């Protein structure tokens, strides 16, 4: 079990159907700063309808993994109380999934850590775990988008070997497109 910088142990595991409710609860608890940096519609769970939509979508994708192969692979971190305190995922954007002939070769990465667990090394443990899962699934390239002012995330991604492959501007915010080629 990984031990965080403050000495707390967390358990990492692949997302299962039993974890989806706790994941949605964690996503709903995120503060505005974290939500500003992690803006993924799949995990938008503000409000009861959004919570239900995210729950059923995540459940569907988890089941689709078993039937179709990896379209969403997600690792969650659980504290001793069984609460999800972070998650990382690689998912197949629809165009990647539809173009895949011999399995998924490219996937999109995302990570988020609950506000009170940030800065403790959990993002590093989660990233290391999902990259291992990606390699085992035969994924050769992982990509992501990150705001240029998200210094903590950029430091993490660069430490794992992600490189900036492009940039764009959305509403005055510079967004980097980063890529990691797995070996």
MISE-697823 format. One record per residue (C-alpha): x, z, y. Coordinates in steps of 0.05 Angstrom, whole numbers, plus 32768, in hexadecimal, padded with zeros to 4 digits. Layout:
residues N
XZY;...
//
This chain:
residues 183
800080008000;801B7FEE8045;802D80298071;8021801F80BC;8051803580F2;8029807580FB;802F808680B1;7FE88074809D;7FDF804D805D;7FB08011805B;7F997FE98020;7F9A7F9D8023;7F6C7F747FF8;7F4B7F307FF5;7F077F318017;7ECF7F3B7FE5;7E847F3A7FED;7E847F867FF0;7EB37F85802D;7E8C7F558059;7E5F7F8A8079;7E9B7FB5808B;7EBF7F7880A7;7E847F6680D3;7E807FAF80EA;7EC97FAD80FE;7EC07F6C8123;7E857F888149;7EAF7FC5815E;7EE77F9D817F;7EF37FA981C9;7EEF7F7381FE;7F3A7F678201;7F3F7F5B81B6;7F017F2F81B7;7F1F7F0781F0;7F5B7EF681C5;7F367EEE8183;7EFE7EBF8194;7EE87EA38151;7E9E7E8F814B;7EA07E9E8100;7EAC7EE78110;7E807EEE814E;7E567F2A813A;7E3B7F44817C;7DF17F518174;7DC77F588136;7DBA7F0E812B;7E037EFD8132;7E147F358102;7DE47F1880CE;7DFD7ED180DA;7E467EE680D1;7E347F0F8093;7E117ED58070;7E457EA28085;7E7E7ECD806C;7E587EDB802B;7E4C7E908022;7E957E7F802F;7EAC7EB57FFF;7E7F7E987FC9;7E957E517FDA;7EDD7E667FCC;7ECA7E727F84;7EA57E317F7D;7ECC7DFF7FA8;7F117E1D7FB0;7F2E7E3D7FEE;7F057E30802D;7F0E7E778047;7F427EA8802F;7F3F7EEB8050;7F677F2B8047;7F4B7F6B8063;7F6E7FAD8071;7F487FEC805F;7F5980328077;7F4F8070804B;7F0580758061;7EFA802E8047;7EF18011808D;7F0B7FCB809B;7F407FD480D0;7F5B7F8D80D1;7F547F4A80B2;7F7A7F0980AD;7F5F7EC78094;7F717E808087;7F377E518086;7F2C7E08807E;7F117DE880BD;7EDD7DB880A3;7F067D7A80B1;7F417D968088;7F137DA9804F;7EF07D65804D;7F317D3F8050;7F527D678018;7F587D3F7FD9;7F877D687FAE;7F757DAC7FC9;7F7C7DC8800E;7FC07DBC802D;7FB37DD58074;7F8D7E12808D;7F7E7E3680CE;7F977E7E80D6;7F787EB880FB;7F877F0380FE;7F667F3D8121;7F747F88811E;7F447FBE8133;7F557FD88179;7F6C801D8161;7F9A7FFE812D;7FBE7FCE815A;80097FD78165;80137FF98122;802E7FBD80FA;7FED7FAB80D8;7FED7F6480F2;80317F5980D1;80187F74808D;7FD97F4A8091;7FFF7F0A80A4;80327F13806C;7FF97F1D803A;7FD07EE0804F;800D7EB28050;801B7EC78008;7FD37EB77FF6;7FD87E74801A;80177E607FF3;7FF67E737FB1;7FB97E497FC5;7FE67E0D7FD0;7FDE7E0B801B;801A7DEA803B;800A7DF08086;7FE97E2880AD;7FD57E1E80F5;7FB67E48812C;7FA27E498175;7FB97E8381A2;7FB37E9281EB;7FF77E8C820D;7FEE7ED1822C;7FE37EF481E9;802B7F0C81E6;80237F3A81A9;80047F028180;80397ECF8195;80707F008181;80507F0A813D;80467EBF8130;808D7EAD8145;80A97EE38118;80887EC180DD;80A17E7C80F1;80657E5E8115;807B7E2C814A;80567E118187;80407DCA8177;80157DBE81B5;7FED7DDE81EC;7FAC7DD58212;7F877DF7824A;7F427E158242;7F227E308282;7F657E4182A2;7F827E608263;7FBC7E3E823F;7FB17E3A81F4;7FEB7E2C81C4;7FE27E068183;80147E238151;80277E0C810C;804B7E2A80D0;80637E008096;80657E298056;809B7E1E8023;
//
